Amino acid sequence: MSSCSQWTDGDLILVCHLQPKASKSEFAGRHGDAIKVRIQAPPVDGKANAELIKFLAKQFAVSKSAINIISGELNRHKRVKITSPEKIPEALNGLLEQ
């Protein structure tokens, strides 16, 4: 794993750079020491954060309650905790190995 992620007691801490109002929700490469995540929702009233949680839950095969934004709630740069992820998305494996 790289500086954009860290394992702690079976949980994954992921550093994300969020790009709201994208054409589709997807992992989009690296942005410095973070994984760039494009999200369809606008950054209004927590919609982008809610969409990020939904997207990550689907990608890691966990419930939405297993995703927690640790820091950056009101910022594009976020630290997200994923509790006991069931799988690592193939797109993310490639990004973490760079």
N, C-alpha and C positions, 0 to 999 in steps of 0.2 A: 504494500500500500504506500501511497505517497503522502505529502503534507496536506493534501486536500481531503484525507480521510484518516480515521484512527479507530481501532477496535478497542473497546473497553468492556470486559466481562461479557462477551458475546453480543454486545450492542455496537452499532456502527455510528460514529460521529462523522458527518459529511459536511464539508465546507462548500457552500453553493453561492454562485453569483446568479441572481434571478433577472431574467429579461421578461417583463410583463408585456401584454398585448401582442404576443407573437401569433403567427398564423396557425401554429399547432404546438401542443405541449410535447417537449422532447429534450433529451440531453443533447447539448450542442458544443461539445469540446471543452477545452480548458480555458479559463480566464485567470491568468496568473496562477496563484496557489488554490484555485477553486474550480469546481465543476460548474460550467455554465448550463443553466436550465432555462429553457424557453417555456413560458406559460401563457396560455391564451387569455386568461382573465386580466382585467385592468387593475392597476394598483390603487383601488378605491375601496374603502370600507372593509379591508381585510380579504377582499376577493382573491387577490393573487396568492396570499398565504394559504387560504383554504384550497385553492386549486393546486398549489405545490404539495400540500399534504395528501390530497387525493391522488395526484400523479405518482408521488413517491410510494404511497401505500400499494398502488397497483403494480408498480415496477418491482417492488421488493416482496410482493405477495404477503403483506401484513395488513392488519386492520388500520384504519385511520387513527385510532387511539394509540397505536404503537409508534406514531410519528410525532415528535415534539420539537418545536423550534426553540433552541436553547438561547440563541442571541440573534439580533438583527431583525426583530419583529417588524420594525418600521424602516428597514434598510434593504437594499438590493443584496448586500453581502450577509449571508446567514450561516449559522451553524445549526445543523439539524441532527437530532438523535433518532436513530431507527432501532427500535427494540427488537432483538432477536430476528433479524431478517431471514426469511425462508429461502431466498435466492438473491444472487447478485445479477442484475441485468447485464446481458452481453455487451450492450453499448457502453456501460459503465466500466466493465472489466478492461476494455480497450483504452479508455481514458485514464484509468488509474495506473496503467503500465507505462505511460509516456514519461 
